[in-house]
Every structure is written in C-alpha cells, then in structure tokens.
Amino acid sequence: MEIFTIAIDDNRGQEKYLVYRPLTGLAFVANSSMAQLAARVATDEYTQINGDVRSFLETIGFFRPDPPIPSPPTRSLSTAVLLLTNSCNLRCIYCYAAAGEKPLSVLDEDHGRTAIEYIAKQAIDNGFSSFTLAFHGGGEPTTAWILLQRLVIFARQQQLPVNVQLTSNAIWTDQQSDWILENIDLVSISMDGAPLTQDHQRPLVSGGSSSGIVMQNLQKLDRNKKKYGIRMTTTAPFDRLPDDVAFICQETACRVFQVEPAFNNTRGAHLPPNSEQAGLFVDSFLHAHRLAETQN
C-alpha cells in the first residue's frame, strides 16, 4: 500500500494532514492520530481496527489494495524545446528567472542543431509525419535573433516537415514581425492585459511602456490571420484580471489564452500563496471566465 501523509495548514492552528494513496486515487484530511494510524496500516503494523474508525476507513475504500503499477510507456519523442538565451528586453516584476540580469548566456548553435537532428530522427523512427521545434523561456528568444533564424532554417532542412513554435513577449521590430509571420507556425504571446497592467508588470529595460509595441504586433498578427495564443500573468490582489481579460477579448482576435497567478513580485524567486491570496485569485479568475464567455 503506497501512502503519503502531508502536513497542511488549516489557518486555525490545528494540526491536519492530507492522507493520499495515489494508486487508488484516494485522499482525505485527517488529524494527527488518524494520519499515523493510516501510515501504520500501510505497513501492516495494525491488524485490529474496530468501531467507528474501521467503519470510516471501509466506507471510503481505504483497505482496497493498490492495483498493479503499469509499465512505463514506450518512449516516443517528436518535440525539441530550446531555450536560446537568458537575455531579455523586458524587466517583468515577477520574472522567476530574473531574465536579463545575469551574465549573458546563449545556446551554442551546434548544440541546437544536434537536438534538432536527434528529434527529427526520433520522429522518423517512431512513425511520426512531422516533428515540433519550440523556442521557449529563461529569456526572450527573439533577442538571440540570428541564432533563432538559423535554427529554424536548419529544422526546415530535415527529412520530416517541422512545426515551429515560439513563446515570445512580442517586443519585435517591423522586420522581426514580418519574418515571424512568414516562418513561425504558432506563436504564444506573453502579455498581461490592458496598458495599465502591462506597463506596470512588464516594463521595458528602460522602465518605459511596452504595451504600445505589443499591441501593434498583435494587431499585425490579427490582420494576417496568424494563429497565436496569449499567456497572461496576474498578481495580487488580482482585482484587474477581469478588466485585463475583457481588454484582450475586445482589442485582439485571440480567443485562446491562459491565466497564471504570480504570488510574489520578486524577480528571481518563487513564493507560495497564502490562503487569502489563493482565494482572491480564484474569485477573480471565475469572474474573468464568466466575462470572457459573454464576449463575441
């Protein structure tokens, strides 16, 4: 019987535990005594349990044995995700990587080519009709512009067709946006909503406004009917989220976007939420979701 007991905070100073059996899909909250008892049952230390405790455990299916552990799936690779650089042209207030502040690091082009060749071959060997090349975070991929272009060209020279994806902050020149329209199949844009939010949370390196540049490039994507999605970050107290979602719905053609909370405004750090912050985010998210459903 695989079992985990995880201490949790109920905000009232009472010691509680999450008792979790992953292979049976069972989880329940228990006090310290029940958690200890459950752990002992799992190791066969307790064979005699009577009364209400046994009745409760039987009712929730606690004594049900674990099913056999399934064999791991056969590995079949078809996607290469490359992080090109830690450089960035923004200074987002919540950036987990503190992008742009550390000594410059750029992916070696030969390493990128090796990864692309390997994934292309794996895709062929596993019977895929195409493979995927994705450029992602740690910095802004388009700041390693020449490297990005060269790797895309190299990927298109492989035996299989390639689907090229780019996660970017959309701080592009006109020439860059023209090339992206022509050469990138799917773009994921990191932006946070209306100018008030975007400029506060995602300023340029100079501290200036980024919203105008981003919106200009999104409008260009829309005019050219380019497929893209938007990934928003929202910060406490989360009260702007509904307005930011409404702005995206009204000012762009994008209808696929995700919202992620940042529970700290500290660059280069991760901080967990407290229950109040988590509750505020959930309430604001549900409000924003209902609002989005009303948009055309």
N, C-alpha and C positions, 0 to 999 in steps of 0.2 A: 504494500500500500504506500504509494508516494504521496506525501503530505507536507504542506508548508504552513507554519503559523507565523503571521506577520503582525507586529505591533502597529496599532493605528491610534490616532488621536481623535477623541470624540468631542474635544473642546470643553469638556466639563471636568477634566482632571481624573477621569476614570480610566483604568487600565483595560483596554479592549484589544482583541486580536481578530484578524481575518484568518479563518481556517480554510485552507484551499487544497483541493485534490484535483489537479489539472487533468489527469487522465479520465476522470469520471465527470468532469465539468461541475463539480460540487464546490460551493463556497458559502460560508456563513460566518457571522460575527459572534464571538464568544468572549466570556470573561476569562480570567487567567486560569481558573481551575478547569474549566471545560477545555481550554486550549491544551493544557498539559495532559488531560485525560485523552484527548484525541490523538496526541502525539504518541502516548504510550500504547494505545490500541493499535496504532500502525506498526509498532514493533512487537506486538503480541505479549506485552507485559501485563495487560489486563485481559483476563478471560471472563471474569464475572462482573457484569454491569447490570444492575437491576433498577426497577422503578421508573420514575419519570425520565431519568437520563437515558436509559436504554430505549424507552418508548420514543423519545425525541429523535435519537440517532437512527432508529429503524425507520421512522416516518420520513426522514429526509434522504434515506438511502445511504447512510454513512458506511454501513457494513458491506456494501456492494464491492466485490473485488475489482481491482484495476483490470481493464482489458489488456490484451497483448499489445506491446509497443509496436507500432507499424514500422516496417522497413523504410529507411530514408529513400526519398525519390531519386531516381537516376538523374545525375547532373546533366542539364542541357542548357548551355549558355548561348545567348544571342544578343546581349547588350553590353556595351562598353561605356562606362561613365567616367569621364575625365575631368579632373579639377586642374585647370590650366595655371592658375596663379592665385596668390593671396593679395594681389593689388586690387584697389577699388577706388572708384571716382565718387563714392558717397561715404558719409560717415553716420550710418544709421545708429540711433541712440541705444538700440538693444542688440547690436550685432554680436552674436555668440563668438565669432572668430576674430573680432576686433580688426576686420579686414582693412588693409592699407597702413596699419601702424607698425607692423613688424618688418624686419629686414625682407627685402623683396625675394620671393621665391617663384620660379616659373618652371612648369613641366618641361623636361628635356624632350625635344621633338622626337628623337629616336625611341624613347620610351612610349610616347603616344602612338607612334607608328607600330611598334611591337604589339601593343594592346589591341589596336585595330585589326592587325593581321591575325592575331590569335582568335579574337571573337568572330571574325569573318570565317575562319576555318572551322571553328566550333559550330557555327550556324550551318555551314555546308554539311559537316559530318553528321549533324543531328536532323538533317532534312528540312531546315527552315528555308523559306523562299526569299528571305531578306534578313538583315541584321540592323541593330539600332546603335547609333553613336550619340551619346548625350553629353553636353557640356554643362557642368554644374558648379556649385558654390565654393566656399572658402575665400572667395574674392569675386570680382566681376570678370567673367570670361572674355568680354569684348575689350578689356584693357590689354589682353595679350592678342591683339588683333591679327598680326601677321601669322602667328602660330595657329590661331583658330582657323584662318583661311587655308593654310597649308594642310592641316589635318583633315579638313572637310574634303579638299581636293583629293587627298590620298585615299580617304574612305570611299569616295566615288569611283576609284580605280580598281576596287576589289571585284572579285568574280560575282558576288551577290549584290543586288540593289541595297542601298542603305537608307534608313530613315534617320535624318539628323535632327536632333532636338537641342534647344538652347534655353537655359534658365538665365535670365538677364534682368537688370534694373531699367532697361530701355533708355539709358543715357547714351544716345547714339548721335553721331553726325549724320548729315543727309546721305553721304556716301556709304556709311555703315548700314543705315536702314535700307538703302537700295540693295545692297549685297545680301542682307538678311532676307529680304523679300524673295530674292532670286534663289538662295541657296539653302535656307533652313526650312525644314518641313513643318516643325511645330515649335512654337515659342511659348515659354512660360514666363510671364512678366511679374516681377516682384514690385508691387506698389501698394500703397496703404489707403488710397481713397481720395477724398476731396483735398484741395490745396492746403487747407489749414492743417490737416493731419499729415499729409505727405511731406510738406516742408518742415514741419516740426520733427517728425520721426526719421525722415530720410533726407537730410540736407546734403548739399554738395560739399566737397572737401573744403571749399572756401567759406562754408556756412550759408551760402546762398540758396535760393529756391531751386528745387529740382522738378516741381510739378509741371511747369510750362513745357520743359523738354520732353518729359514723359508723355504728356497728353498730346503733344504734336506728333510723336512717334506712334502712339496708339491710334490716332486719327488716320495716320498713313496706313497702318495695318488694316484698319476698317475699310478705307477706300479701296484697298486692293483685295479685300475679302480674304485676308490671311488668317489662317487658323491659329488661335492663341488662347491661353488661359491666364488668369490673374491669381497670384497668391498674395493675400493681404496679411499683415501682422497688426494686431490691435493690442493696445496697452491699457493698464488700469488708469482710471476707473471704468474704461470701456464704454463710456457714455456716447462717444462719437461714432461707434460702429454702425448703428442703423443709418445715420446720415451718409457715412462713407460708402456703405453698400448701395444706398439709393443713388449716390453720385455716379458710381460705376455703371449701374443699370441705365441711368439716364444719359450719360455722356459717352458711353462706349457701346460697341456692338457685342462685347464679350458677355457670354451667358454661362461660362464655366469658370468659377473661381472658388477658392477655398480660403478659410479664415483660420489663422493660428494665433493664440494668445501668447504674449510675452509678459511674464510676471515679474520682470525686472527691467530697469532702464540702465543697466550696467554693461558696457561693452566688454566682451571677452569673458562673460560669466553666465552661468545658469543658476537661477534661484527658483525654488519651488513656490507654488502659490500657498497662501493660507486659505481657510475655508471661505472667508468673506470675499476674497478676490475671485475664487473659483465660482462662487455663486453669482457675483456680479457679471462675470463673463458669460455664464450660461444664460442668464436672463437677457443680456444684451444680444447674444447670438440668436436666441429664439425670436426676439423682436425683429432683428435684422432678417432672419429667414422668412418670417411671415411677410415682411415688407417686400422682400425680393419676389415672393410668389405673386404679388399684385402687379409687378412690372411687365410691360409688354416685351 
